[in-house]
Amino acid sequence: MEAASGMKLREVRGQSRAESQRAVKELFVYVGGEWSHLTAAEIAERLGIDPTNVGRGYERARQRMEADEAFRNLVKRILAEKMRSVLTFSF
């Protein structure tokens, strides 16, 4: 996810209010919740935020998915990146 978003997880951890960091944090919350099956507490721990903020971040990200084509494309790139890593895994 870091490669697709252009930001490292350590750059978005914590309570920053910068829009670019908030957008990436919402991206991590959305992808984490939808496709990684992490709990809100696990996502919160990784992002360094309160677990109650995960739900709000997820809702904002869901709204962005509907309204923001760039955000949707970023999610698609992340999922494609993950699929490539799964498909290139050798047994």
N, C-alpha and C positions, 0 to 999 in steps of 0.2 A: 504494500500500500504506500509505503514511503516513496518509492520510485515514481509512482503514478501521481501522487499528490504534490511532490516536490518539497515536502517537509518531513523531517525526521520526527519520530514520536516524541523525543525529548524536547523538541521545539514547541510542541502543542500541549505538553503536560501542564496541569495546574489551572489556575483561574484566570488566565489572560483574557482580556476583553477585545483584543485586536481582531478585526473582522476576518482577516486571512486565517488566523489561528482558529477562530471559532468555526469557520466553514470547514476546515480540515478536521477539526474535532467532531463536528457533526457527521462528516464523511466516515470517520473511524467508528462512530457510534452506530450509524446506519448499516454499514457493511458488517460490523461486528455482530450486530443484533440479527440481521437478516440471514447471513451466510455462515457465520462461525459458530453459532449456537452458544456463544458466551452469555453468561448471566449479566444482569445490570451491574451487580457488584464486581464481577470480573472486569467488565469494560471500565467501570469507574476506577478501579485500582490501577489499570494500565494507563489511564489518562490522567490520573492524579486529581480526580474530581469527586464530588459527593455523589453517591449512587442515585439520589433523588434527581440530579441533573441529567442523568442518562435518559430518562423518559422524555423530558422536555427537549433534549437534544435530538432524540430519535424523531419526535413529532416535527421539529423544525426541518430535519433532514428529509422526512417524508414529504413535507410540503415543497421543499426545494426540488425533489425528484419530479413532482408534478409541474412546477413552474420554471425550472432553470435547466435549460438544455445543456449548458456547460457542466453542471453538476451531474446530470444523467450520464453524459459522455465519460466523465471521470469515473463514475461507478462502473460503467461498462468496461473501461480500460483496466480497472482493478480486477474485475471478475475475469477478464480475458487473461490477465497476468497470472492469476491464481490457477485457472484452467490449464495454461501452458505448463506451469510447474507440476500439476497433478499428472498431466498426460506424458510428461517427459521423465517421470519417476520410473526407474527400472526396478524390477523385482529380482 
